[in-house]
Amino acid sequence: MIVDDHEVVRLGLSTLLSRQQELEIVGEAGTAREAVEKARLLLPHVVIMDIRMPDKSGIEACREIREIDPQIKVIMLTSYADEEALFASILAGASGYVLKEIGCRALVEAIITVGRGGSLLDPAVTGKVLDKMRALAKGTVSHERLNEQEKKILALIGEGKTNREIAKELYLSEKTVRNYVSSILAKLNLSNRAQAAAYAAKQRFMGL
């Protein structure tokens, strides 16, 4: 299933992939919400998901689709090697993260790899993952320094939620959430949100 808010992109991907004997296009979606609904109905083996969607992020849709059926594999497709989005995608259960500049054959191979239970990252972002994991592994920070609200926000960061989504869930303003995020990074001696997301996952903080 192909998910992208740009019709031209969906058409291009559909045209390219439908030529491949190994693949069958079972559906398309233009919003994250439509993607979740169609995934529930169609149960595709693999979903190609754009990260930036008009209603909510593709990362959030990825997490919801994986909750519907963990056997559905999701490949996040993006124009930018964004390390924060990369970590959030991994935490949401994505099996792959590739850049839109990927060649057609490479994309087909990525879909087949993921469909068979494998996982992959674009070489442009693999190094960033390893660097962040190494840095995190060396850290000695403790979440005990956080207050209860900060712990909640850290857990939501670990789930891949944006500041806007966190603000809506906790009935806070986005500015207040940004201030909390800054405080969390300072207390945990982390340099950015991606590290906070990885830390949350490592500490099994989700849901606290």
C-alpha positions as CSV (number, residue, x, y, z in Angstrom):
1,M,0.0,0.0,0.0
2,I,1.3,3.4,-1.0
3,V,0.7,6.4,1.4
4,D,1.6,9.9,0.3
5,D,-0.3,13.2,0.4
6,H,0.8,14.1,-3.1
7,E,-1.2,12.5,-5.8
8,V,1.7,12.8,-8.3
9,V,4.0,10.9,-6.0
10,R,1.4,8.2,-5.4
11,L,0.9,7.9,-9.2
12,G,4.6,7.7,-9.8
13,L,5.2,5.1,-7.2
14,S,2.2,3.1,-8.3
15,T,3.3,3.2,-11.9
16,L,6.9,2.1,-11.1
17,L,6.0,-0.6,-8.7
18,S,3.1,-2.1,-10.6
19,R,5.6,-3.0,-13.4
20,Q,7.4,-5.3,-10.9
21,Q,6.2,-8.9,-11.1
22,E,7.2,-9.5,-7.5
23,L,4.8,-6.8,-6.2
24,E,1.1,-6.1,-6.2
25,I,-0.3,-2.7,-5.3
26,V,-3.4,-3.3,-3.1
27,G,-4.3,0.3,-2.2
28,E,-3.3,3.9,-1.8
29,A,-4.0,6.6,0.8
30,G,-3.5,10.4,0.8
31,T,-3.7,11.0,4.6
32,A,-2.5,9.3,7.7
33,R,-6.1,8.6,8.9
34,E,-7.0,7.1,5.5
35,A,-3.9,4.9,5.7
36,V,-4.9,3.5,9.0
37,E,-8.4,2.8,7.9
38,K,-7.3,1.1,4.6
39,A,-4.6,-0.9,6.4
40,R,-7.3,-2.3,8.7
41,L,-9.4,-3.2,5.7
42,L,-6.7,-4.4,3.3
43,L,-4.1,-5.8,5.7
44,P,-1.2,-5.2,3.2
45,H,2.1,-7.0,3.7
46,V,4.1,-3.8,3.3
47,V,3.1,-0.1,3.6
48,I,5.3,2.6,2.0
49,M,4.6,5.6,4.2
50,D,5.5,9.3,3.7
51,I,6.5,10.9,7.0
52,R,5.0,14.3,6.5
53,M,1.2,14.1,6.1
54,P,-1.4,16.8,6.3
55,D,-3.5,15.5,9.2
56,K,-1.0,13.8,11.4
57,S,2.5,12.3,11.0
58,G,3.2,9.2,9.1
59,I,5.1,8.1,12.2
60,E,1.9,8.1,14.2
61,A,0.1,6.3,11.4
62,C,2.9,3.7,11.4
63,R,2.4,3.0,15.1
64,E,-1.4,2.7,14.7
65,I,-1.0,0.3,11.7
66,R,1.4,-1.8,13.6
67,E,-1.1,-2.0,16.5
68,I,-3.7,-3.2,14.1
69,D,-1.4,-6.1,12.9
70,P,2.2,-6.4,13.9
71,Q,2.7,-8.5,10.8
72,I,2.3,-5.4,8.6
73,K,5.7,-3.9,7.7
74,V,6.1,-0.2,7.2
75,I,8.8,1.6,5.2
76,M,9.1,5.3,6.0
77,L,9.8,7.3,2.9
78,T,11.2,10.8,3.3
79,S,13.0,13.6,1.4
80,Y,15.3,14.4,4.3
81,A,17.8,12.4,6.4
82,D,16.2,13.7,9.6
83,E,17.7,11.9,12.6
84,E,14.8,12.9,14.9
85,A,12.3,11.4,12.5
86,L,14.5,8.4,12.0
87,F,14.6,7.6,15.7
88,A,10.8,8.2,16.1
89,S,10.2,5.9,13.1
90,I,12.2,3.1,14.6
91,L,10.4,3.5,17.9
92,A,7.0,3.5,16.1
93,G,7.9,0.0,14.7
94,A,9.0,0.9,11.1
95,S,11.1,-1.8,9.4
96,G,12.7,0.6,7.0
97,Y,13.6,4.2,6.5
98,V,14.6,5.3,3.0
99,L,15.1,8.6,1.2
100,K,12.8,9.5,-1.8
101,E,15.9,9.8,-4.0
102,I,16.3,6.0,-3.8
103,G,16.3,4.3,-7.2
104,C,13.3,2.2,-8.4
105,R,15.2,-1.2,-8.2
106,A,16.6,-0.3,-4.8
107,L,13.1,0.5,-3.6
108,V,11.7,-2.8,-4.9
109,E,14.5,-4.7,-3.2
110,A,13.8,-2.7,0.0
111,I,10.1,-3.7,-0.1
112,I,11.0,-7.3,-0.7
113,T,13.5,-7.3,2.1
114,V,11.1,-5.8,4.6
115,G,8.2,-8.0,3.3
116,R,10.3,-11.1,4.1
117,G,10.9,-9.9,7.7
118,G,14.1,-8.0,7.2
119,S,14.9,-4.4,8.1
120,L,16.9,-1.7,6.5
121,L,18.1,1.9,6.7
122,D,19.3,4.1,4.0
123,P,23.1,4.3,4.1
124,A,22.8,8.1,4.5
125,V,21.2,7.7,7.9
126,T,22.7,4.4,9.3
127,G,25.8,6.2,10.6
128,K,23.7,8.7,12.5
129,V,21.8,5.8,14.2
130,L,25.0,4.1,15.3
131,D,26.6,7.4,16.5
132,K,23.6,8.2,18.6
133,M,23.3,4.8,20.1
134,R,27.0,4.8,21.0
135,A,26.6,8.2,22.6
136,L,23.6,7.1,24.5
137,A,25.3,3.9,25.7
138,K,28.1,5.9,27.3
139,G,25.7,8.2,29.2
140,T,25.0,7.9,32.9
141,V,21.9,10.1,33.0
142,S,19.0,9.2,35.2
143,H,15.3,9.9,34.6
144,E,14.8,10.2,38.4
145,R,15.8,13.9,38.0
146,L,12.6,14.5,36.1
147,N,9.3,15.6,37.6
148,E,6.1,13.7,36.8
149,Q,5.0,16.0,34.0
150,E,8.5,15.7,32.4
151,K,8.4,11.9,32.6
152,K,5.0,11.9,30.8
153,I,6.4,14.1,28.1
154,L,9.5,12.0,27.8
155,A,7.4,8.9,27.4
156,L,5.4,10.6,24.6
157,I,8.6,11.7,22.9
158,G,9.6,8.1,23.0
159,E,6.4,7.2,21.2
160,G,7.3,9.5,18.4
161,K,4.8,12.2,19.1
162,T,5.3,15.8,18.0
163,N,5.1,18.8,20.4
164,R,1.7,19.6,18.9
165,E,0.4,16.0,19.6
166,I,1.9,16.1,23.1
167,A,0.3,19.5,23.8
168,K,-3.1,18.2,22.7
169,E,-2.9,15.0,24.7
170,L,-1.7,16.8,27.9
171,Y,-3.9,19.9,27.4
172,L,-0.8,22.2,27.3
173,S,0.3,24.9,24.9
174,E,3.0,24.0,22.4
175,K,5.2,26.7,24.0
176,T,4.9,25.0,27.4
177,V,5.7,21.6,25.8
178,R,8.8,23.1,24.2
179,N,9.9,24.5,27.5
180,Y,9.4,21.1,29.1
181,V,11.4,19.4,26.3
182,S,14.3,21.9,26.9
183,S,14.2,21.1,30.6
184,I,14.2,17.3,29.9
185,L,17.3,17.6,27.6
186,A,19.1,19.7,30.2
187,K,18.4,17.4,33.1
188,L,19.3,14.3,31.2
189,N,22.4,15.9,29.6
190,L,21.1,15.1,26.1
191,S,21.7,17.3,23.1
192,N,18.5,16.9,21.1
193,R,15.1,15.3,20.9
194,A,16.3,12.3,19.0
195,Q,18.5,11.3,21.9
196,A,15.6,11.8,24.3
197,A,13.5,9.4,22.2
198,A,16.2,6.8,22.2
199,Y,16.7,7.2,25.9
200,A,13.0,6.8,26.5
201,A,13.0,3.5,24.5
202,K,16.1,2.3,26.3
203,Q,14.5,2.9,29.7
204,R,11.2,1.3,28.7
205,F,9.6,4.6,29.5
206,M,6.6,4.3,27.2
207,G,3.3,4.6,28.9
208,L,4.6,6.0,32.2
